[in-house]
Amino acid sequence: MNHKTKMLVGLFIVGIVLVCGCSNETTAPSDCNEMKDPVERNSCFAAMGMMAMVEGNLGKCDEIQKQEDKDYCYYGLGRAMKDKSICNKIQNEGVKRECLNKIAE
């Protein structure tokens, strides 16, 4: 990944973190689980997937127990890495399709 792409991914992550109300330390599933608003919760798990790529911890999404939350983590990670094989781990067909479509853009 070139420097410009890393910079854009980093800015995107910062934007997600600001929008969802996550702090910089919100990288554990338990932090996202505490969020009551479903949109914020899903955004938090998607941000966690993107942070997993930045941290080099690509197994972070696998640590999540609830499948819906895991799907959003894979969504963030798959989009950030532009990796169809990660999107294909998503069980929710709508979320998987959106992930694959975003990569194709």
Order of alpha helices (4+ residues) and beta strands (2+ residues): alpha-alpha-alpha-alpha-alpha-alpha
